[in-house]
Amino acid sequence: MQGIDNKQYALSEFFENKNRLRCPECGCLLDPYYRSLRIDFKSKFDFSTTYDNVDIVSKRFKDFIQLEDYRNVVFFPVNENNEFFYFHILNNPVQVNVEKSGIKYKEKCNTCLYPKEIIGGFDIFLNQEEPLLDCFYTSDVYWRTHNMFGYRIFIGIETYNKLHAQKFKGLDLAAKVF
């Protein structure tokens, strides 16, 4: 599951304050959960993703998720209008088969000790035989490159059916997972 590219950045401070948010050696974002407190955000989509890999959802999407009582999803307002929210899944990782998925770890940074880049995995294979339950999941692998640091989102079949029925704008449910 992923959002349409909304052609915006969410981490404005990321570019302004290198020492606090980025590694001084490799330049990567240090905290994958960091979000700007307030950004000027406008979108016609219910689910979209910024250039820097931050998922932002509409109030309509947030209200639906809360109505369905998905307890492992949290939302933080993007701005004072309360029309859009950062979308975050709480600890519910599913294990990705790194080798089968073709994921590559580049050399580790000497300062932050994270790999400088984690790339690949266009077709994702999970180390799980049974179907995912009606819930939201994250990958146990964080993709990382320069100004991006994020996980992949997975959903159970029942969750897929519920989201698909709502016809949310910008939500791509066609990701390849095996």
N, C-alpha and C positions, 0 to 999 in steps of 0.2 A: 504494500500500500504506500502510495506517495502522493504528494500534492503537485499541482501545476506550478511551474516557475513563475513567481510573481514579480520578477525583475526589480527586486529591492533588496537592500541589506537590512538585517535586524540588529547587527552588532556595531552600531555607530561608534561607540567608545573603543571598540576593538582596534580601530584605525587611529584613534586619537591618543590612546594611552598604552603604548607598547609594553611598558614594564609590568603593569598589573595584569593584563589579559593575555599577552603573548609571551612565548619563550624568547628571550633576547638572542638566542643563538639560531634557532630554526624558524622562528616567526609563527609557529603554530599556536592556535588557541589552547590555553592550558586547562580550562574548565569546560567540559562538554555541556554542562548544565547552565552556563552563564547566559543570561538574557538581559538586554537593555531594559531599563525600567520603563521608559516611554519612548516610542518612536512615532513619527508621523506616517501612519500606514493607511492606505486606501486600496481596496480590492473589490472586485465583483465576484470573487470566488468564495466558496464555503470552506475549502481546504487548499492551502497553497504553501509553497516552500520558498524561502528567500535564497539569494545567491550563496549565503553563508550557511545553508542547510538548517534553517530554523523553520519549524512547522507552525503556521498561523491559521487559525480557524475562525469562522464566523460565529456569531451568537446563535444562529440557527443550528449549526453543528454541535456547539457546546450544549445547548438545551436538549438536543436529541440524546447525546451521550449521557447526560445526567438523568434524563427521563428513563433511559434503559438501565440505569444504575450500574454502569461500569465503574467499579471502585478503584481501579488502578490507573486512572487517567486524571490528571489535574490540569487546571487552566489558570493562567495569569493574564490580567488585562494588558493589552498592548498600549493603550492610552486611556485618557479620561472618558472617552465616548462609550466604552464598554460594548463596542460593536465587534471587535476582534480580540482574539486571545491567543497566547502562546499555548501550544498543545504539548503536553509532556506525559510520557508513560512511566509510571513508577515500577521499580524493580520487578520485571517479569521477563527475563531473558530466555530466549530459545537458542540452543546451541547450533551454530553454523558449521558445516563441514568445510573447513578452510581449504583443504587440499582439493576436494572435488569442485569447489566453487571458484578455484583459480585466484584466491586472494593472495596478494604479495605484500610482505612487510619490508619496507626499505630500512636502511641502517638506522640505528637508534641515535637520538640526539644525546650528546654528552652532558647537556645542562638539565633538560626536563625528563630525560630517560624514556620518552615516548618514541616510537618509530617516527621518522620524519614524514613518512607517508605510508598509508595502508590503502591499497588500491585493488581494483578487480572486483570479481563477484557480480558480474552482470546477470548471470544465471545462478541463483543461490540454492544450494543443497543443504538441507537441515539434517542433523544427526538425530532425527526423531521419526519413529515408524508410525505412531498413532496420530490421528488428526488433531489439530489444535482445537481447544475448547472455545466457547463463545466468550472471547476476551481479546484484549490488545496485548501484543508482545513486542519486545525489542530483540534485535540480534545481540549476541554476546560479543560480537566484533564491532568496534567503532571504526568507521571509515574516516580517514584523516588526510588532509592535504592543505597546506598553507592556511587559508582563512576558514576552512571547514573542519568540523569534527562532529560526527553524528552517527547514529545507529540506523538500521533498516527497521521498518515497521512490518509486523506480520499480524494477521487476524485469523480467527477461526472461521470455518465455513458458515456457521450460523451468523456470526458478526458480519461477514461478507454479504450475506443475503439481506440483513437488516439495512446495512449502509447502501447497498445497491438499490433497494426499494425506495430510498429517500431521494435519489437522484441529486446528490450534492454536487454543486459546480466545482470543478477543479480537482476532484478526488479521483485518482487513478488506482483502480482496483485490479489492474491487469498485470501486475508484476509477476515475473517468472520465479516460482519457488517449486522445488522438487523434493 
